[in-house]
Amino acid sequence: MWEDSQRGMFAEARREMWRMPPIVVAVAAVAVSACGEQPGVTDAERYSAELQPLNDSGVEGRARLAREGEHLTVTIEADGLAPKRIHGQAVHGFLGERRAAECPSEASGDDGLLGWEEGASEYGPRLYRLEPFPTVESDGRLKYRLTFNVDPDRLAPLDTRALVLRGDSTDGKYRPDLPVACGRLSSVATAGVRGSGP
């Protein structure tokens, strides 16, 4: 009886649609189609990191990552970077160890700066370079978004990784490998999340 009732309801709806003007019919068809789909719902794993300055750079910002299969979308917004310079950026972490990447709280190098080796001892070696590296505008502000094809096994688990920005001047010389900001990645709950951006 329930199936007969449903068939009757659909038949009556079709008859009513034939009585409607064409524009109204088109709108009704779109509404019916939308009820059967949920556009914008994604199963991507999402992560975020608050970028904190290293080496007294004054660089601060936020990074958002969304990974779905082999696709990793990275969005970075940061301020205080050396203007009109190329700035390196990469995901760091430890492979084969049950150790999470950490962002250093202070410089530890012989020259009073956190260099490549000192940084790697805290947040691990570079696992993935986010290339092409961006050139920052004259206001020192970075707005970056790009999708990469990655090896998920190499980057996982992303909530034990850190994102590091590089590039600043010391003693009048630009040092492209000098760490200027770091952020520990943390997982973001995504159940039922809508939208295409990370």
C-alpha positions as CSV (number, residue, x, y, z in Angstrom):
1,M,0.0,0.0,0.0
2,W,2.8,2.4,0.8
3,E,4.4,1.8,-2.7
4,D,1.0,2.4,-4.3
5,S,0.6,5.6,-2.3
6,Q,4.0,6.8,-3.3
7,R,3.4,6.1,-7.0
8,G,0.1,8.0,-6.7
9,M,1.9,11.0,-5.2
10,F,4.6,11.1,-7.9
11,A,1.9,10.8,-10.6
12,E,0.0,13.7,-9.2
13,A,3.2,15.8,-8.9
14,R,3.9,15.1,-12.6
15,R,0.4,16.2,-13.5
16,E,0.8,19.4,-11.5
17,M,4.2,20.2,-13.1
18,W,2.6,19.9,-16.6
19,R,0.1,22.6,-15.5
20,M,3.0,25.0,-14.4
21,P,4.6,27.6,-16.7
22,P,8.0,26.3,-18.2
23,I,10.1,28.5,-15.9
24,V,8.4,27.2,-12.8
25,V,8.9,23.6,-14.0
26,A,12.6,24.2,-14.5
27,V,13.0,25.6,-11.0
28,A,11.1,22.7,-9.5
29,A,13.3,20.2,-11.4
30,V,16.5,21.9,-10.0
31,A,15.0,21.7,-6.4
32,V,14.2,18.0,-6.8
33,S,17.8,17.4,-8.1
34,A,19.3,19.3,-5.2
35,C,17.4,17.2,-2.7
36,G,19.1,14.1,-4.0
37,E,22.7,15.5,-3.8
38,Q,24.9,17.1,-1.2
39,P,27.3,19.3,-3.2
40,G,30.4,20.5,-1.3
41,V,30.5,17.7,1.2
42,T,34.1,16.3,1.2
43,D,35.8,13.4,2.9
44,A,39.2,15.1,2.9
45,E,41.3,15.0,6.0
46,R,41.9,18.5,7.2
47,Y,44.7,20.0,9.3
48,S,45.7,23.5,10.5
49,A,48.8,25.1,11.9
50,E,49.3,28.5,13.6
51,L,52.6,29.8,12.3
52,Q,54.9,31.3,14.9
53,P,58.1,33.3,14.3
54,L,61.5,31.8,14.4
55,N,64.8,33.8,14.7
56,D,62.9,36.9,15.7
57,S,61.5,37.2,12.2
58,G,58.2,38.6,13.2
59,V,56.5,36.2,10.8
60,E,53.1,35.0,11.8
61,G,50.2,33.3,10.0
62,R,48.2,30.3,9.5
63,A,48.4,27.2,7.3
64,R,45.5,24.9,6.3
65,L,46.0,21.5,4.6
66,A,43.4,19.2,3.1
67,R,44.4,15.7,2.0
68,E,42.1,13.4,0.0
69,G,43.9,10.3,-1.3
70,E,47.0,11.4,-3.2
71,H,45.9,15.1,-3.4
72,L,47.1,17.6,-0.8
73,T,45.8,21.2,-1.0
74,V,47.8,23.7,1.0
75,T,46.7,27.2,1.9
76,I,49.1,29.6,3.7
77,E,48.5,33.1,4.8
78,A,51.4,34.9,6.6
79,D,52.6,38.4,7.4
80,G,56.1,39.9,8.1
81,L,58.1,38.1,5.4
82,A,61.0,39.7,3.6
83,P,59.3,41.5,0.7
84,K,60.0,40.7,-3.0
85,R,61.9,37.5,-2.0
86,I,61.3,33.8,-2.7
87,H,60.4,32.0,0.5
88,G,60.9,28.2,0.8
89,Q,58.2,26.2,2.6
90,A,58.0,22.5,3.4
91,V,56.4,19.8,5.5
92,H,58.8,18.4,8.1
93,G,58.7,15.4,10.4
94,F,60.4,12.2,11.6
95,L,60.2,9.0,9.6
96,G,60.3,5.6,11.2
97,E,60.1,7.1,14.7
98,R,57.2,7.6,17.1
99,R,58.1,11.2,17.5
100,A,56.1,14.3,16.7
101,A,57.6,17.4,15.1
102,E,58.0,20.3,17.5
103,C,58.6,24.0,16.7
104,P,61.6,25.4,18.5
105,S,61.0,28.0,21.2
106,E,64.4,29.7,20.8
107,A,67.5,29.9,18.7
108,S,70.3,27.4,19.6
109,G,73.0,27.9,17.0
110,D,76.5,29.1,17.6
111,D,75.7,32.4,15.8
112,G,72.6,32.9,17.9
113,L,70.3,31.8,15.1
114,L,68.3,28.7,14.5
115,G,69.9,27.2,11.5
116,W,69.1,24.2,9.3
117,E,70.6,21.5,11.6
118,E,69.2,23.0,14.8
119,G,65.8,23.2,13.3
120,A,65.8,19.7,11.9
121,S,66.6,18.3,15.3
122,E,63.3,19.7,16.6
123,Y,60.9,19.4,13.7
124,G,62.6,16.7,11.7
125,P,64.0,16.6,8.1
126,R,62.1,18.0,5.2
127,L,59.6,15.5,3.9
128,Y,57.9,17.5,1.2
129,R,58.9,20.7,-0.5
130,L,55.9,22.9,-1.4
131,E,57.1,24.0,-4.7
132,P,57.1,26.2,-6.7
133,F,58.1,28.5,-3.8
134,P,56.2,31.9,-3.8
135,T,57.7,35.3,-4.2
136,V,56.2,37.6,-1.5
137,E,54.8,41.0,-2.5
138,S,56.2,44.4,-1.3
139,D,54.0,44.4,1.8
140,G,55.6,41.2,3.1
141,R,52.3,39.3,3.0
142,L,52.0,35.8,1.7
143,K,48.8,34.3,0.3
144,Y,49.4,30.9,-1.2
145,R,47.2,28.0,-2.3
146,L,48.2,25.0,-4.4
147,T,47.3,21.3,-4.8
148,F,50.0,18.7,-4.9
149,N,50.2,15.0,-5.8
150,V,51.8,13.3,-2.9
151,D,52.7,9.9,-1.4
152,P,50.3,9.6,1.5
153,D,52.4,7.1,3.3
154,R,55.4,9.4,3.4
155,L,53.5,12.3,4.9
156,A,51.2,10.4,7.3
157,P,50.3,10.9,10.0
158,L,50.1,14.6,9.2
159,D,49.1,15.5,12.8
160,T,52.7,14.7,13.8
161,R,54.2,17.0,11.2
162,A,55.2,20.7,11.1
163,L,55.1,23.3,8.4
164,V,58.2,25.6,8.1
165,L,58.7,28.8,6.2
166,R,62.2,30.1,5.3
167,G,64.0,33.1,4.1
168,D,65.2,36.3,5.8
169,S,68.1,38.7,5.7
170,T,70.9,38.9,8.4
171,D,73.8,41.3,8.3
172,G,72.5,42.7,5.0
173,K,72.6,39.3,3.3
174,Y,69.5,37.3,2.3
175,R,69.6,33.7,3.6
176,P,67.0,31.6,1.7
177,D,67.3,28.6,4.1
178,L,67.0,30.5,7.3
179,P,63.8,29.3,9.2
180,V,61.4,32.2,9.8
181,A,58.2,30.5,10.9
182,C,57.0,27.1,12.1
183,G,53.6,25.6,12.9
184,R,52.7,22.2,14.3
185,L,49.9,20.6,12.3
186,S,46.8,19.4,14.1
187,S,43.8,17.6,12.9
188,V,40.5,19.4,12.3
189,A,37.2,17.6,12.7
190,T,35.5,17.3,9.3
191,A,32.4,15.3,9.8
192,G,29.7,16.8,7.5
193,V,31.9,19.7,6.5
194,R,30.7,21.6,3.4
195,G,32.8,23.6,1.0
196,S,35.7,23.0,-1.3
197,G,38.5,24.9,0.5
198,P,40.7,23.4,3.1
